[in-house]
Amino acid sequence: MCGIIGYVGGREATPLLIAGLKRMEYRGYDSAGLAVLADGALTTRRAAGKIARLEGTVAATPLAGQCGVGHTRWATHGPPTERNAHPHLSKDGTVAVVHNGIIENANTLRSLLQGKGYEFRSDTDTEVVAHLVQELFNGSLEEAVRAALHEIEGTYGVAIISSRDPGKIVAARKGSPLLIGIGENEHFVASDASAILAHTRQVVYLDDGDVAVVEAGGYRVIDTNAAPLTRKVDRIDWELGAIERGGFAHFMLKEIFEQPQTVENAMRGRLILEDGTSKLGGLNLTHDQLMAIDNIIITACGTSWHSGLIGKLMLEELCRIPVAVEYASEFRYRNPIVTERTLCIVLSQSGETADTLAAMREAKRRGARTLGLVNVVGSTIAREDDGGIYLHAGPEIGVASTKAFTSQVVALALFALKLARKRGLSVTRGMEIAQALHALPAQIREVLDRAEQMEHIAEEFKRAPNFLYLGRGVNFPVALEGALKLKEISYIHAEGYPAAEMKHGPIALIDEMMPVVFVAPHDAVFDKVVSNIQEVKARKGTVIAITSRDEPALKGLVDYEFRIPETVDLLMPVLASIPLQLLAYYIAVKRGSNVDQPRNLAKSVTVE
Ligand code: M6R
């Protein structure tokens, strides 16, 4: 959500901090700031709006120094103004804090500190940390931070510097991701590997409860009681090009066009065509444990929740195990039925979504085994689950999730295939699905080759105030996902419904002004969908149909048609979702939206 970067070493910190902030701008971006330490004093620059505004401020009034911290903010406490932007300074200006997360007892601490004469200059919860560290300072920043953490309730990733203990960054993590980047006589702290990838690939992911003392020449990790901890050094295995636009107008378009490759990556080394099954190394589930599963709960948010709905249909159809799909934000606060024979599948692109993480922890607490289908390597969900399947989609920068969605569906299919084959699915049916999976990358290329056609359709509808998306069976979640894509980047109101459900209410909305997108490939429920299209046409609705054949039944019923290749019914969502991603993208561009950074949204929602 928000982004943290810190640098300590022999180079000027400011350009490194600004470059790191720009790499993270996609995470949260309503204000930004940095603080740099030089000649025994801290200097800060902050600005509301995009990093470019902060860059302008820094250019006008430069700041020098070789140790500093920076932050991009997505407002939680207080509006996105300069005074609320991070870093926040302590009363005496000797401590600078950047913080992701929420300090839950901020009001109590604020009153306490006000009683001691501290004046607050912002509406944020973070400012209490700066004053608290000043209050507890007794010669060592690390000790003051540790003492402050004992007073704080809530979640945090923090990076703190002080002019009274210069040349070091003290960072701490609880519920908000943070890593150390290891360079030569220089070190970084960041909430996101993309911020430091230009300088190093060697990283240490901090765990909850870790405190890191980071200096130019080295780093130490301790717990909040100062006991030393050992953390392994990981290597980031993607290239800088993965976080650059590479000639595409937007990250979202680049990521849509990456899907032949990302879907292939999700399957690489995992699909066993000749046995109609898959090999998934990270499941950490024995044969007996797989056989003992008697129900599955899938939990996720947003787009990941939509892929979960598709996963349910796959798992129930192939494995004959009951599956419930739960919004993580609901699941965590109710009293769900979970047993030791429950498998909880957790879907998350970022691996950091606060509600999803909390739902996973709740499922674990109640005795379920957890399986994380996550894209970001080393993310919290990936480290806390009992087993996992990485999506290998590479960094997804566009706020609207695209390639992670199709990779999730593929990963779910691989898991369903493996489980189903163990539990009695015939080798013939297994091979049919495995072959269909294998064919997907080339089929996605075919869909993308027709992108221009979708651009023309988008031109026709760019001014529509509302949209309805309808589908049945496995394509109902595709309709939901299509509607979500459109609304989040174009700000057009859009609803997804099961096609037959339309006549129980939404049909009242249909007139000649209402575009209705039907996901209508030639599948088991095609004839039923045709009846629903007729109902829309009878009310003068305009129909845009995603189809897979030249269907006589559709003649005269469809105003705009986009053709996708055919595959087995269960995998149709992979192909059918791509034209809807393109439709949303082109409409948003034509309406002048900021496609990669739509208003009010952040890439990963690490607060409740
Ligand atoms: O990182 P996650 O998959 O856990 O994120 C879940 C949702 O926040 C995310 O899918 C969101 O709905 C996207 N903006 C959708 O495009």
Boltz pocket constraint, residues with backbone or C-beta under 6 A from the ligand:
constraints:
  - pocket:
      binder: B
      contacts: [[A, 301], [A, 302], [A, 303], [A, 304], [A, 305], [A, 347], [A, 348], [A, 349], [A, 350], [A, 351], [A, 352], [A, 353], [A, 356], [A, 399], [A, 400], [A, 401], [A, 402], [A, 488], [A, 601], [A, 602], [A, 603], [A, 604], [A, 605]]
      max_distance: 6.0
